[in-house]
Structures are given as C-alpha cells and as structure tokens.
Amino acid sequence: MRRRLLNLCLSLALLLSGIVQAQAQKQMENLGRGVVAVPEGNGKVFVGWRMLGTDPDDIAFNLYRSTAGGKATKLNKKPLTQSTSYQDQGVDLAKQNAYFVKPVVKGKEQAASASFTLKANAPVQPFLSIPLQTLEGHTPNDAAVADLDGDGEYEIVLKQEMRPRDNSHRGLTGTTKLEAYKLDGTMLWRVDLGPNIREGAHYTPFVVYDFDGDGKAEVAIRTAEGTVDGTGTAIGDTDGDGRTDYRNMQTGYILEGPEFLSVFDGMTGKEVARTNYIPRGNICDYGDCYGNRGDRFLMAVAYLDGEHPSIIMCRGYYALTKLEAVNFRNGKLSEVWKFSSADFPGFGGQGNHNLSVADVDGDGKDEIIYGQMTLDNDGKGLYTTRIGHGDALHVSDLDPERPGLEVFGIQERFGDAGANFRDARTGEIIWKKASVKAGDDGEGPGRGLALDIDPRYPGYECWVAGAGIRGMFDSKGNVIADRTPACNMGIFWDGDVLSEILNGTNVEKWDYQNSKTDRLLNASEFNCVRNNGTKSNPAISADILGDWREEVIYRTTDNKELRIFTTTIPTEHRFYTFMHDPVYRMGIVWQNVGYNQPPHTSFYLGHGMKKPPRPNIVLVPNKLKADIGISKR
C-alpha cells in the first residue's frame, strides 16, 4: 500500500510538473507598434503597424495623422479590424506628416503609439535610408536587429568587413568591426574584433538579443586578445605570454592564443562579461590539421528552460562537433551544459553551415537542430540521422497534415539523401531524393529551399540546386513541377500568405501555373547590392516594421547607407508580428550565421492555413517610451 501511495504521489507530482512546464512563458521583447509610412505619390501614403503576440483577438486600431505639427486627425471612420495597414489619401506631402495609432480594446481607445514622421517633400521611394559611418576600406555585410535601448523599436547591429576569406583559403585578412545604429542613423558604438579573429562568414557569427530580460538587448560574439570594445577598452595580454597577436603571417591562420565569448552592452558597446570560448584541443580532430574545419563557428540563442534565453556557441561540424550553452544573468556568464560528439556515437560530422532552434518535442523548451542531428534542451543528443553534413536547413510545420514540425535539408556529400525530409522530433526520414551526379565541387547539392509558393499542394514546396536533383517537390516528396525558381531565400512581401522568392537584390513572385517568376522589387535599381558573393543575401530580412510582412535591408554601392525596403502592397490578412513567434524570432537571431538562411514560423504559414496559435510569451518591461522619430531621407 505504501509503495502504491508513493507511486501515486510521484505520478501526481510529474503531472503537476508537466502542467507547470506547459504553462511556462518565454520572455520576449516588449515591442512598440513599429509604425511606418511610405509615400506613394499623388498624395497617397501607405501606413503599416504591428499587432503584438499578446494583443487580444478583437483588438482594433485608430490611425491618426498630424500635418505640419498641427492637431492630429483620426483617418478612419470605424476602428480598423481587417488589417494593420492603411492607404492614406489626399496628403499634402509638401508638409511634414506624422502618423501614430491608438489600439481600441473593448471599445476603449488606449495610449498612442510612437509616431513615424515623414519630412516635408519626402521622396517617393520604397525604402528608409540609414546613413552609415563606414570606415575607409570597409564593406557593410550581415546585420542583426534588436531593441538595444529599450524603447520598443529596433536598432541595427552591422558587421563591417575589410578582406574576408573563406576558411579553406590561406592569407591575412583585415579586422572585422561591429557597429550599432538607430533607425534614424544615429551611431551608438563600434567594436573592433582585432587581429586574432580572422575575417569571414565562418569566423564571426554574432547574436543580438536581450539575454538577461532587462528590456535591452546585448551582443555576444567570439573575441580574443586585441578586441577593442565600444568604449575603447582592449582585451590585453590575458595569459601573460607577452603576445597579443597570434596570426601566422605566412598562412593567415590563427591556431593559438586565447579565445573568448564576450557580451557587449547594447547601448554602449562596452564589454560587460567574458568567458572562454570552446577550446580548440587537437585541431586535427575537426577534419583537417591546417585550421579550416576547426575554425567553423556557429552561434544561436535558445530557450533551454522554456522561459529564459541562453547563448549557444558552436565549433565544428565536419567531424568533431562541440557546443556549449551559457546564461547571461546579473552581469555574469555561467555554464548551462557542454556537448561533444565524441560522447555520442553517430553525432559527429552531422552539422551544417547553419543551424535552427525550435521546440521539436512539445515540452516548451528549445532544441538545437544542428544539421542532421538534434540536441535536446539539456545538451544531450536527441537523435542523429547519420546522413552527414549539408549546406541548407529549414524547420517549420512544413507538412500541416502531419503532427509537429518537419525538417528539410540537403546533404553536401554525394549520396542517396541529396534532399531529405524528416520528422523534427524523432529524426524519422519521411522521404529523400538521391543525388544523381556530383556537383561542380564533386559533392552533393549546395542549396535547398522550402517555402509555400504553390496553393495547389498542401504544405511547403521543396527544391534544391545542384547534383542533378531536378524539379519541385511537394511536402510528400512528389514531383510537381519541372522548373523551379531561384534556390536562395524567401520573404513575405505581397498581400497573400504564399511566400515570395528573395534572391540577391530581387523579390519575385512564383507563377506556379506558368513556372516562371514575376519581379516585385529590384533593389539594384535603387543603388543597392547584395552580400557574400554566391550566397547573394541582403544584410538581413525580417519583420522589422509595419504589419506582419517582412522588410529587407541592403547596403548601397558606395557602402555609405543601409536601405530598408518595405512593402506597400495592400493585404486583407492580419497576423501578430512574426517577431513574437519564438521560432521565427530565434531564426532572425541566427540568420547571419554561416550560410544565411530564411527564418520560418513555428506554425504552418501558407495556403489553407489555420489561424496562428497565440504565442506562449511574456513581455519584458520597456525602459523607454518615446517617439522613434524615423524620417524618410
């Protein structure tokens, strides 16, 4: 009887624990309304704003405009409920115009949002301009967005490069800089990573997020002796060996000297915490002995406890693979767990040039999808498919007819799983497509993409580039088209729920009936260029402003500006900002890591979709409440 009672009590405790666990809420940014106004000519202005993940379903909005500093006028006769965008007409654009919204909840108008100001005679152009203070010899590269000052609106952290090199190439590089800007062009700080952090996409992944829940984001990145923070303070000779430059002057590789993970204050760039990075150990264990594969780094942020964000640092994916999770709390870094593939047979050599973060097993806590292996939230191996290294990875509810999330990936090595589609929770291979010939480098496909671009088939369509794998597949693995669009990134740009194609400086709509693309935006016409050679990506694409659709940021050809392109196409759909969906938000955090990939939501977003589930989040406090003062330039 006593044993039965004990078992009953244990079962009840586990049940209650599960209930509490299921109720845990992830800390998320306390965003403002992100109001943006874009002049379209002929007295028309397109205005968009955010619906938040914590807003009640029946929330409505009133939109106001103030002209030339005068009294604000409400533009809508009835509260707006169908969309979080509006086309204002009859606007005198020769005068300054400021827009803001007031939420309406249960018939009562709430406090006004921050305003967006269009300067007098604002030019008709589909972008906002952010002037940069680019140093001579530098080129703006990948970027991240986060609320650095706690005002509820986003700032930009931008990587500036000099002479980047791929890990496989010898030679000295320049020194990478990180710069922070407000959206009005105000520069907040600059960090110089110094001579011991080699330049290139594989060396300098960085994550920007509110790690400690104080309402302001921080920046985490790998650093070394010689790194100079935003206040001008350098990391000196920490090991007392009399050296602070560990470069091999013949090869350019850096295979000795201390390595750190540093956290920088988002407002000042001051280094506020530091710990050791994953140690090199025997560099040959990673797949070669000259420093190529041992210096392949990834980073991410994940809610490992279901409530608070943790920093994930990574080293290696071709052979030995190591990950470490740390927390930043009360100004200090502390270890959560360490993982080595040496301790888990079959987990070595499964990593990608990118990674993803999602709760794949439904316990409210995030897992790390690291190519063809997945780590549980406790840092232990959840499963490995043993398919091997690949270049692209997509995680979402790719097949809405199956429970849970799925993963679409590609295998770089020539083999029977050049394209593969699996269950994200168990690793079960649902379908795969063999490489029928080696690619240009003698290996498998170099790119793969999963988006819903054809409403005739349920779920996401999947396709790859290279290795002779031809055609477009539906979520069941059936060939549905012989031709495919560009295999790069995706973006939500027009008014429907099908994704558009983002490739280089182009946003294109897939014409599924005629197997061709129609161009919606060509940013090169506005003096903009893409990044990273054949990766052909923007600085970043994310739901930064306005309604649920995404913006895309490019640098200009002279490297003196960033331009944020935002859509002015009407939409009948109203969703909360994707930035309050934890899977999407973590996707924006890791987008700059390795080979840039598009973010995905935790729910099926496409033709025939259901209403998105309310995110289980709690908002951290705002520290500031002020007009963001963005102007068209």
C-alpha positions in Angstrom: 0.0 0.0 0.0 2.8 2.4 0.9 4.5 1.7 -2.4 1.3 2.3 -4.3 0.7 5.5 -2.5 4.3 6.6 -3.2 3.8 5.8 -6.9 0.6 7.7 -6.9 2.2 10.7 -5.3 5.1 10.5 -7.8 2.7 10.4 -10.7 0.8 13.3 -9.4 4.0 15.3 -8.9 5.0 14.5 -12.5 1.6 15.6 -13.8 1.7 18.8 -11.9 5.3 19.4 -13.1 4.1 18.9 -16.7 1.3 21.4 -16.2 3.6 24.0 -14.7 6.1 23.3 -17.5 3.4 23.6 -20.2 2.5 27.0 -18.7 6.0 28.4 -18.8 6.2 31.5 -20.9 9.1 32.6 -23.0 10.5 36.1 -22.3 10.1 38.2 -25.4 10.7 41.8 -26.5 8.1 44.4 -25.4 7.8 45.9 -28.8 6.0 49.1 -29.8 3.7 49.4 -32.8 6.5 49.8 -35.4 4.6 52.4 -37.4 6.0 53.1 -40.8 4.7 55.4 -43.5 5.8 55.3 -47.2 4.8 58.0 -49.7 3.5 56.5 -53.0 3.0 59.8 -54.9 -0.2 61.6 -55.9 -1.0 62.4 -52.3 -1.0 58.8 -51.2 0.8 57.4 -48.2 0.9 53.7 -47.2 1.0 53.2 -43.4 1.6 49.9 -41.5 1.9 49.0 -37.8 2.3 46.0 -35.6 -0.2 43.7 -33.9 1.5 42.1 -30.9 1.5 38.5 -29.9 -0.1 39.5 -26.6 -2.9 41.6 -28.2 -6.5 40.3 -27.7 -8.0 38.8 -30.8 -10.7 41.5 -31.1 -8.2 44.4 -30.9 -8.9 47.3 -33.3 -6.9 50.4 -34.2 -7.5 54.1 -34.9 -4.9 55.7 -37.2 -4.0 59.4 -36.7 -2.1 61.9 -38.8 -0.6 65.3 -37.7 0.3 67.7 -40.5 2.9 70.4 -40.0 2.8 69.9 -36.3 -0.9 70.6 -36.1 -3.6 68.7 -34.2 -3.8 65.0 -35.1 -6.8 63.9 -37.1 -8.2 60.4 -37.0 -8.2 59.0 -40.5 -10.6 56.0 -40.2 -14.4 56.3 -39.5 -14.6 53.0 -37.8 -11.9 51.2 -35.8 -9.7 49.2 -38.1 -10.0 45.4 -37.7 -9.3 43.8 -41.0 -5.6 44.8 -41.5 -2.8 46.6 -39.7 -2.1 48.7 -42.8 -3.9 51.6 -44.4 -3.6 53.8 -47.5 -4.0 57.5 -46.6 -5.1 59.7 -49.5 -5.1 63.4 -50.1 -2.0 64.0 -48.1 -0.1 67.3 -48.5 3.4 65.9 -48.9 4.9 69.3 -49.2 4.5 69.5 -45.4 5.7 67.3 -42.6 3.3 64.5 -41.7 3.4 62.3 -38.5 1.4 59.1 -38.1 0.6 57.1 -35.0 -2.0 54.5 -33.9 -4.1 54.0 -30.8 -5.3 50.5 -30.0 -9.0 50.1 -29.2 -9.8 47.3 -26.7 -13.5 46.6 -25.7 -14.5 49.9 -27.3 -12.0 52.0 -25.4 -9.1 53.8 -27.0 -5.7 53.0 -25.5 -2.5 55.1 -25.3 -0.9 56.3 -28.5 2.0 54.5 -30.1 5.3 56.2 -31.0 4.9 58.2 -34.2 6.6 58.0 -37.5 7.4 61.3 -39.2 7.6 62.0 -42.9 9.7 65.0 -43.6 8.3 67.7 -45.9 8.7 66.8 -49.6 9.7 63.3 -48.7 10.8 61.5 -51.9 8.6 58.7 -53.4 10.7 55.6 -52.7 10.0 52.2 -51.2 12.8 52.4 -48.6 14.1 54.1 -45.5 17.6 55.3 -45.6 20.1 54.8 -42.7 23.3 56.8 -43.2 26.4 54.8 -42.1 29.8 55.9 -40.8 31.7 53.2 -42.7 35.5 53.4 -42.2 37.7 53.6 -45.3 38.4 50.1 -46.7 35.4 48.5 -45.1 32.2 47.0 -46.6 28.9 46.6 -44.7 28.0 43.0 -44.5 25.4 41.0 -42.5 23.3 42.6 -39.8 21.1 41.8 -36.8 18.1 43.7 -35.3 17.1 44.0 -31.7 15.9 46.6 -29.2 19.2 47.9 -27.8 17.8 50.9 -25.8 14.5 49.5 -24.5 12.2 51.9 -26.4 10.2 49.1 -28.1 11.7 49.7 -31.5 14.5 48.0 -33.3 18.1 49.1 -33.8 20.6 47.5 -36.2 24.0 45.8 -35.4 26.0 45.7 -38.6 29.1 43.7 -39.4 31.7 45.7 -41.4 34.4 43.7 -43.2 37.8 44.5 -44.9 39.3 41.5 -46.6 37.3 38.4 -45.6 38.4 34.9 -46.6 36.8 31.5 -46.6 38.4 29.2 -44.1 39.8 27.0 -46.8 41.9 29.9 -48.2 45.2 31.0 -46.9 46.1 34.7 -46.4 45.9 37.5 -44.0 42.6 39.3 -43.5 41.6 42.7 -42.1 39.8 43.2 -38.8 36.1 42.9 -38.5 34.0 45.7 -36.9 30.6 45.6 -35.4 28.6 48.9 -35.4 25.2 49.8 -33.9 22.8 52.3 -35.4 19.4 53.6 -34.6 17.0 53.7 -37.5 17.4 57.4 -37.8 21.1 56.9 -38.5 22.4 57.7 -35.0 25.6 55.6 -34.4 25.7 54.1 -30.9 29.1 52.4 -30.9 31.8 50.5 -32.8 33.6 47.3 -31.7 36.9 46.2 -33.3 37.3 42.4 -33.1 41.0 42.8 -33.6 43.8 40.8 -35.4 43.1 37.4 -33.7 39.6 37.0 -35.1 40.0 36.1 -38.8 37.6 37.7 -41.2 34.9 35.7 -42.9 31.4 34.2 -42.7 32.6 31.2 -40.7 34.7 33.1 -38.1 32.4 35.9 -37.0 28.8 34.8 -36.3 27.2 37.1 -33.7 23.9 37.0 -31.8 22.0 40.0 -30.6 19.2 39.6 -28.1 18.0 40.5 -24.6 19.8 37.7 -22.8 19.1 38.9 -19.2 15.5 40.1 -19.6 16.1 43.7 -18.6 14.4 45.1 -21.7 17.6 46.0 -23.5 19.4 43.7 -25.9 23.1 42.7 -25.7 25.6 41.4 -28.3 27.5 38.2 -28.0 30.4 37.2 -30.2 33.7 35.3 -30.2 36.6 37.6 -29.2 40.3 37.4 -28.5 43.2 39.4 -27.2 43.3 42.7 -29.2 39.5 43.1 -29.4 38.5 46.7 -28.6 35.1 47.3 -27.2 32.8 50.3 -27.9 34.3 52.4 -25.1 37.8 51.9 -26.5 38.9 49.3 -23.9 41.0 46.5 -25.3 41.4 42.9 -24.2 45.1 42.8 -23.3 47.6 40.0 -22.6 45.3 37.8 -20.6 47.7 34.8 -20.4 50.8 36.8 -19.7 52.9 35.3 -22.5 54.0 38.7 -23.8 52.0 38.3 -27.1 48.7 39.7 -28.3 49.0 38.8 -31.9 48.8 35.1 -32.8 48.4 35.3 -36.6 50.6 33.0 -38.7 52.0 35.7 -41.1 52.6 33.1 -43.9 49.2 31.4 -43.9 47.0 33.9 -42.1 45.5 31.1 -39.9 45.2 31.7 -36.1 45.6 28.4 -34.3 46.9 29.5 -30.9 46.1 32.1 -28.3 43.1 32.6 -26.0 39.6 32.7 -27.4 36.6 34.2 -25.6 32.9 34.7 -25.7 32.2 38.3 -24.9 28.9 40.0 -24.2 28.7 43.7 -25.0 26.2 46.2 -23.7 23.7 47.1 -26.5 23.7 50.8 -25.7 27.4 51.5 -25.3 29.3 48.5 -26.8 31.1 48.1 -23.5 32.3 44.6 -22.8 30.3 43.6 -19.7 31.1 39.8 -19.5 33.6 37.4 -20.8 34.2 33.6 -20.6 36.4 31.2 -22.5 35.2 30.0 -25.9 35.0 26.3 -26.8 38.7 25.3 -26.7 40.5 24.1 -29.8 42.0 21.0 -28.3 43.6 18.9 -31.1 42.7 20.9 -34.2 43.1 17.8 -36.4 40.0 16.2 -34.7 37.7 18.6 -36.6 38.6 17.1 -40.0 41.9 18.7 -41.1 45.1 19.9 -39.5 45.6 23.3 -41.1 42.8 25.2 -39.4 40.0 25.1 -41.9 37.4 22.8 -40.2 38.5 23.5 -36.7 37.6 27.2 -37.1 34.0 26.7 -38.3 31.8 28.5 -35.8 28.1 28.9 -35.4 26.0 30.7 -32.7 22.4 30.8 -31.7 20.0 31.7 -28.8 17.6 29.1 -27.4 15.1 29.0 -24.5 16.6 25.9 -22.9 14.5 26.2 -19.8 11.3 27.3 -21.6 11.4 30.8 -20.2 14.8 32.5 -20.4 17.2 32.8 -23.4 20.6 31.1 -23.4 23.6 31.7 -25.7 24.7 28.7 -27.8 28.3 28.7 -29.1 29.4 26.0 -31.5 32.6 24.7 -33.0 33.0 22.2 -35.9 30.6 20.2 -38.0 32.5 18.1 -40.5 33.9 15.7 -37.9 34.2 16.5 -34.2 31.4 18.8 -33.1 31.2 20.8 -29.8 28.5 23.0 -28.5 28.3 24.9 -25.2 25.3 26.8 -23.6 25.8 29.7 -21.3 23.4 32.1 -19.5 24.0 35.8 -19.1 22.3 36.9 -15.8 23.1 39.7 -13.4 26.1 40.8 -15.4 27.8 37.4 -15.4 28.1 34.4 -17.7 27.5 30.9 -16.3 27.7 27.4 -17.9 24.5 25.5 -18.6 25.9 22.5 -20.4 28.6 21.2 -22.8 28.2 18.8 -25.7 30.8 16.9 -27.6 30.0 14.5 -30.4 32.8 12.3 -29.1 30.5 11.3 -26.3 27.6 10.4 -28.6 28.3 7.8 -31.4 26.9 8.8 -34.8 26.7 12.5 -33.9 30.0 13.6 -35.4 30.1 15.1 -38.9 26.4 15.9 -39.0 26.5 19.7 -38.8 25.6 22.3 -41.4 26.9 25.7 -42.3 23.8 26.9 -40.4 21.5 25.7 -37.6 18.0 26.2 -36.3 16.2 26.4 -33.0 12.8 25.1 -32.2 10.8 23.1 -29.6 10.6 19.9 -31.6 9.2 17.6 -28.8 6.5 19.9 -27.4 7.8 20.3 -23.9 8.0 24.1 -24.2 11.8 24.0 -24.2 14.0 24.6 -27.3 16.1 22.0 -29.1 19.1 22.7 -31.3 18.7 21.4 -34.9 22.3 21.1 -35.9 22.2 19.8 -39.4 21.4 16.1 -39.4 21.5 15.8 -35.6 19.4 17.4 -32.9 20.3 18.2 -29.3 17.7 18.2 -26.6 17.3 21.2 -24.4 19.6 19.6 -21.8 22.5 19.4 -24.2 22.2 15.6 -24.8 21.9 14.0 -28.2 18.2 13.6 -29.1 18.8 11.9 -32.4 21.1 11.7 -35.4 20.1 10.6 -38.9 23.8 9.9 -39.8 23.1 11.4 -43.3 26.0 13.8 -42.9 27.0 17.4 -43.5 24.9 19.8 -45.6 24.6 23.4 -46.6 20.9 24.3 -46.1 18.3 23.6 -43.4 14.6 24.5 -43.0 12.5 23.8 -39.9 8.8 24.6 -39.5 5.4 22.9 -39.9 6.3 22.1 -43.5 3.5 19.5 -43.8 0.4 20.6 -42.0 -1.2 17.2 -42.5 1.4 15.6 -40.1 1.6 16.4 -36.4 4.5 18.6 -35.2 7.4 20.1 -37.1 9.4 18.8 -40.0 13.0 19.4 -41.3 14.0 19.8 -44.9 17.7 19.6 -45.6 20.3 18.7 -48.2 23.4 16.5 -48.0 26.6 18.0 -49.4 28.2 14.7 -49.9 27.2 12.7 -53.0 24.7 10.1 -51.9 21.1 8.8 -51.7 19.8 11.7 -49.5 20.8 14.7 -51.5 17.5 16.1 -50.4 15.8 14.8 -47.3 12.6 15.5 -45.3 12.3 14.3 -41.8 10.2 14.4 -38.6 11.8 17.1 -36.4 11.0 15.3 -33.2 12.2 11.8 -34.0 14.5 12.2 -36.9 12.4 9.7 -39.0 13.2 10.1 -42.6 9.9 10.7 -44.4 11.3 10.9 -47.9 14.6 11.6 -49.6 16.0 12.2 -53.1 19.3 10.8 -54.4 22.0 13.0 -55.9 22.2 11.6 -59.5 25.5 13.3 -60.3 28.2 15.1 -58.4 28.0 18.9 -58.3 30.7 21.3 -59.6 32.8 20.6 -56.5 32.3 16.8 -56.8 29.8 16.8 -54.0 26.0 16.9 -53.5 23.7 19.9 -53.8 24.8 23.3 -52.4 21.4 24.8 -51.8 17.9 23.8 -50.7 14.8 25.8 -50.1 11.4 25.1 -48.5 8.5 27.6 -49.0 4.8 27.5 -49.7 4.7 29.0 -53.2 2.0 26.9 -54.9 -1.5 26.8 -53.4 -2.4 23.6 -55.3 -0.5 21.4 -52.9 -0.8 21.3 -49.1 2.3 22.4 -47.2 5.7 23.7 -48.3 7.2 23.1 -51.7 10.9 22.0 -51.6 13.6 22.2 -54.2 17.4 22.1 -54.5 20.2 23.4 -56.7 22.9 21.1 -57.9 23.8 17.4 -58.0 21.3 16.7 -60.7 18.3 16.8 -58.4 15.7 18.4 -60.7 12.2 19.6 -60.2 10.0 20.9 -57.3 8.6 18.5 -54.7 5.5 18.8 -52.6 5.6 18.1 -48.9 5.0 14.4 -49.6 8.1 14.2 -51.9 6.1 14.1 -55.2 7.5 15.9 -58.2 5.0 18.7 -59.0 7.0 20.9 -61.5 10.0 20.5 -63.8 11.2 24.1 -63.3 12.0 25.9 -60.1 12.7 29.5 -59.1 15.9 30.7 -57.5 17.1 28.5 -54.6 18.1 31.0 -52.0 15.8 32.7 -49.5 12.1 33.6 -49.1 10.2 36.7 -47.9 6.6 37.6 -47.3 6.1 40.7 -49.4 2.7 40.8 -51.2 -0.7 40.6 -49.6 -1.4 36.8 -49.7 0.0 34.0 -47.5 2.2 32.5 -50.1 5.9 33.2 -49.8 7.9 35.2 -52.3 11.4 34.4 -53.5 14.2 36.6 -52.2 17.4 36.2 -54.2 20.2 38.8 -54.4 18.5 42.2 -54.7 15.3 40.8 -56.2 11.9 39.9 -54.7 10.0 37.7 -57.1 6.6 36.0 -57.2 6.4 32.4 -58.4 3.8 32.0 -61.2 3.0 28.4 -60.4 0.8 28.0 -63.4 3.5 29.0 -65.9 6.6 28.0 -63.9 8.1 31.5 -64.1 8.8 34.4 -61.7 7.4 37.9 -61.8 9.6 40.6 -60.2 8.1 42.7 -57.5 11.2 44.5 -56.3 14.7 45.1 -57.8 16.7 46.9 -55.2 19.6 47.3 -57.6 17.5 50.0 -59.3 17.9 51.9 -56.1 21.7 51.6 -56.0 21.7 48.6 -53.7 23.9 45.5 -53.8 23.9 42.0 -52.2 26.4 40.4 -49.8 28.7 37.4 -49.6 29.3 36.5 -53.3 27.3 33.5 -54.4 25.4 33.4 -51.1 23.8 36.5 -52.6 21.9 37.6 -49.5 20.8 41.0 -48.1 22.2 42.4 -44.8 19.1 41.0 -43.2 15.4 40.2 -43.9 12.9 40.3 -41.0 9.6 41.6 -39.8 11.2 44.8 -38.6 8.5 47.5 -39.1 4.8 47.8 -40.0 2.4 44.8 -40.3 3.3 41.1 -40.3 5.1 41.2 -43.6 8.9 41.3 -43.9 11.4 44.1 -44.6 14.7 43.6 -46.4 17.9 45.6 -45.8 20.6 46.2 -48.4 23.8 48.3 -48.5 24.3 50.8 -51.2 27.1 50.5 -53.7 29.2 53.2 -52.1 28.8 51.5 -48.6 27.5 54.7 -47.1 23.9 53.7 -46.4 21.7 50.9 -45.4 18.3 50.9 -47.1 15.3 49.2 -45.5 12.8 48.2 -48.2 9.2 47.7 -47.0 6.1 46.7 -49.0 3.2 49.0 -49.9 1.0 46.2 -51.3 -2.4 46.0 -49.6 -3.3 42.9 -47.6 -6.5 41.5 -46.2 -4.7 39.4 -43.7 -4.0 40.4 -40.1 -1.4 38.4 -38.0 0.6 39.3 -35.0 4.2 40.3 -35.7 6.3 37.3 -36.5 8.9 38.6 -34.1 6.7 37.4 -31.3 6.7 33.9 -32.6 9.7 32.3 -30.8 10.9 30.0 -33.7 10.8 33.0 -36.1 12.5 35.3 -33.6 15.3 32.8 -33.0 15.6 32.5 -36.8 16.3 36.2 -37.0 18.9 35.8 -34.3 20.8 33.1 -36.3 20.1 34.4 -39.8 23.6 35.9 -40.2 25.3 32.7 -39.1 27.4 30.8 -41.7 25.4 30.5 -44.9 22.4 32.8 -44.4 19.0 31.0 -44.4 15.5 32.4 -44.2 13.6 32.3 -40.9 10.4 30.2 -40.5 7.5 30.4 -38.1 6.6 27.7 -35.6 3.2 27.2 -37.3 2.2 26.4 -40.9 2.1 29.7 -42.8 0.7 29.2 -46.3 -2.4 28.5 -48.4 -5.2 26.9 -46.4 -3.5 27.8 -43.1 -5.4 27.9 -39.8 -5.4 30.9 -37.5 -1.9 31.1 -36.0 -1.8 29.9 -32.4 -1.3 32.6 -29.7 2.3 32.5 -28.7 3.0 31.5 -25.1 5.2 34.5 -24.3 5.5 37.2 -21.6 6.9 40.6 -22.5 9.9 42.1 -20.6 9.5 45.7 -19.4 10.3 48.6 -21.6 12.8 51.1 -20.3 11.9 54.0 -22.5 8.8 55.3 -24.2 9.4 57.9 -26.8 8.7 58.6 -30.4 11.1 56.7 -32.6 11.5 59.8 -34.8 12.2 57.9 -38.0 12.1 60.0 -41.1 12.2 59.3 -44.8 15.6 60.5 -46.1 
